[in-house]
């Protein structure tokens, strides 16, 4: 579901020949390598329709240490792309732990699982 901006840049991550995740930067147009977690989150957000039109604006003040740590961990240098990833990560929150807690102990211990 990859979209293209008016400048012709890919907005969603792709895998390169070596299998690494990459995304074309909004300003530079150059591909930058991003981690598998970032690629997976942005791809899922795109497939869920969360990365459509970009008309909303977000602003705020944050710790420079937090910003630098997030850039280093994700490989994302653009503030806009970093915010997009962070919001996508929250919007796509995996509720596995909560679901696990709710069903824990609900399977019959005598159930034969085939191994």
C-alpha positions as a Markdown table, in Angstrom:
| # | Residue | x | y | z |
|---|---|---|---|---|
| 1 | Unk | 0.0 | 0.0 | 0.0 |
| 2 | Unk | 3.0 | 2.3 | -0.5 |
| 3 | Unk | 2.1 | 5.8 | -1.4 |
| 4 | Unk | 4.2 | 8.4 | -3.2 |
| 5 | Unk | 4.5 | 12.1 | -2.1 |
| 6 | Unk | 4.3 | 15.0 | -4.6 |
| 7 | Unk | 8.1 | 14.7 | -4.8 |
| 8 | Unk | 7.9 | 11.1 | -5.8 |
| 9 | Unk | 9.4 | 9.6 | -2.6 |
| 10 | Unk | 8.2 | 6.4 | -1.0 |
| 11 | Unk | 6.5 | 7.1 | 2.3 |
| 12 | Unk | 6.5 | 3.5 | 3.6 |
| 13 | Unk | 9.5 | 1.3 | 4.4 |
| 14 | Unk | 10.8 | -1.3 | 2.0 |
| 15 | Unk | 13.3 | -4.1 | 2.3 |
| 16 | Unk | 16.5 | -3.7 | 0.3 |
| 17 | Unk | 18.3 | -6.6 | -1.4 |
| 18 | Unk | 19.9 | -7.7 | 1.8 |
| 19 | Unk | 16.6 | -7.8 | 3.7 |
| 20 | Unk | 17.2 | -4.6 | 5.7 |
| 21 | Unk | 14.4 | -2.1 | 6.2 |
| 22 | Unk | 14.9 | 1.2 | 4.5 |
| 23 | Unk | 12.8 | 4.3 | 4.1 |
| 24 | Unk | 13.3 | 7.3 | 1.8 |
| 25 | Unk | 13.8 | 10.5 | 3.8 |
| 26 | Unk | 11.2 | 13.3 | 3.3 |
| 27 | Unk | 13.8 | 16.0 | 2.8 |
| 28 | Unk | 16.8 | 14.3 | 1.3 |
| 29 | Unk | 15.1 | 11.7 | -0.8 |
| 30 | Unk | 17.9 | 9.3 | 0.1 |
| 31 | Unk | 17.2 | 5.9 | 1.5 |
| 32 | Unk | 18.2 | 5.4 | 5.1 |
| 33 | Unk | 18.4 | 2.1 | 6.9 |
| 34 | Unk | 15.9 | 1.7 | 9.7 |
| 35 | Unk | 15.5 | -1.2 | 12.2 |
| 36 | Unk | 13.2 | -4.1 | 11.6 |
| 37 | Unk | 10.9 | -2.9 | 14.4 |
| 38 | Unk | 10.5 | 0.6 | 12.9 |
| 39 | Unk | 9.9 | -1.0 | 9.5 |
| 40 | Unk | 7.3 | -3.4 | 10.8 |
| 41 | Unk | 5.4 | -0.7 | 12.8 |
| 42 | Unk | 5.3 | 1.7 | 9.8 |
| 43 | Unk | 4.3 | -1.0 | 7.4 |
| 44 | Unk | 1.5 | -2.1 | 9.7 |
| 45 | Unk | 0.4 | 1.5 | 10.2 |
| 46 | Unk | 0.3 | 2.0 | 6.5 |
| 47 | Unk | -1.7 | -1.2 | 5.9 |
| 48 | Unk | -4.1 | -0.1 | 8.6 |
| 49 | Unk | -4.7 | 3.2 | 6.8 |
| 50 | Unk | -3.0 | 5.3 | 9.5 |
| 51 | Unk | -0.4 | 7.0 | 7.2 |
| 52 | Unk | -2.7 | 8.6 | 4.7 |
| 53 | Unk | -3.1 | 12.4 | 4.3 |
| 54 | Unk | -0.5 | 14.4 | 6.2 |
| 55 | Unk | -2.3 | 17.6 | 7.2 |
| 56 | Unk | -2.3 | 17.5 | 11.0 |
| 57 | Unk | 0.4 | 19.4 | 12.9 |
| 58 | Unk | 2.0 | 18.5 | 16.2 |
| 59 | Unk | 4.4 | 20.6 | 18.4 |
| 60 | Unk | 5.8 | 20.5 | 21.8 |
| 61 | Unk | 9.0 | 20.6 | 23.9 |
| 62 | Unk | 10.8 | 17.5 | 24.9 |
| 63 | Unk | 14.1 | 16.5 | 26.5 |
| 64 | Unk | 17.0 | 16.7 | 24.1 |
| 65 | Unk | 18.4 | 13.5 | 25.7 |
| 66 | Unk | 15.1 | 11.7 | 25.0 |
| 67 | Unk | 15.1 | 12.9 | 21.4 |
| 68 | Unk | 18.7 | 11.8 | 20.8 |
| 69 | Unk | 18.1 | 8.4 | 22.4 |
| 70 | Unk | 15.0 | 7.8 | 20.2 |
| 71 | Unk | 17.0 | 8.8 | 17.1 |
| 72 | Unk | 19.8 | 6.4 | 17.9 |
| 73 | Unk | 17.5 | 3.5 | 18.7 |
| 74 | Unk | 15.3 | 3.9 | 15.6 |
| 75 | Unk | 17.8 | 5.3 | 13.1 |
| 76 | Unk | 15.3 | 8.0 | 12.2 |
| 77 | Unk | 16.8 | 11.5 | 12.0 |
| 78 | Unk | 13.7 | 13.5 | 10.9 |
| 79 | Unk | 11.6 | 14.9 | 13.7 |
| 80 | Unk | 8.4 | 14.4 | 11.7 |
| 81 | Unk | 9.2 | 10.7 | 10.9 |
| 82 | Unk | 10.2 | 10.1 | 14.5 |
| 83 | Unk | 6.9 | 11.5 | 15.7 |
| 84 | Unk | 5.0 | 9.5 | 13.1 |
| 85 | Unk | 6.7 | 6.3 | 14.2 |
| 86 | Unk | 6.1 | 7.0 | 17.9 |
| 87 | Unk | 2.4 | 7.7 | 17.3 |
| 88 | Unk | 2.0 | 4.6 | 15.0 |
| 89 | Unk | 3.6 | 2.5 | 17.7 |
| 90 | Unk | 1.0 | 3.7 | 20.2 |
| 91 | Unk | -1.9 | 3.5 | 17.8 |
| 92 | Unk | -1.0 | -0.1 | 17.0 |
| 93 | Unk | -0.3 | -1.1 | 20.6 |
| 94 | Unk | -0.2 | -4.9 | 21.0 |
| 95 | Unk | -2.5 | -5.9 | 23.8 |
| 96 | Unk | -1.1 | -9.4 | 24.0 |
| 97 | Unk | -0.1 | -9.1 | 27.7 |
| 98 | Unk | -3.6 | -8.0 | 28.7 |
| 99 | Unk | -5.3 | -10.7 | 26.7 |
| 100 | Unk | -2.9 | -13.3 | 28.1 |
| 101 | Unk | -3.7 | -12.3 | 31.6 |
| 102 | Unk | -7.4 | -12.6 | 30.9 |
| 103 | Unk | -7.2 | -16.1 | 29.5 |
| 104 | Unk | -4.5 | -17.5 | 31.7 |
| 105 | Unk | -5.5 | -20.7 | 33.3 |
| 106 | Unk | -8.7 | -21.0 | 31.2 |
| 107 | Unk | -7.5 | -24.0 | 29.2 |
| 108 | Unk | -8.2 | -27.5 | 30.6 |
| 109 | Unk | -4.9 | -28.9 | 31.9 |
| 110 | Unk | -5.9 | -32.3 | 30.6 |
| 111 | Unk | -6.2 | -31.1 | 27.0 |
| 112 | Unk | -3.9 | -33.1 | 24.7 |
| 113 | Unk | -2.0 | -30.7 | 22.5 |
| 114 | Unk | -0.4 | -33.3 | 20.4 |
| 115 | Unk | 3.2 | -33.3 | 21.7 |
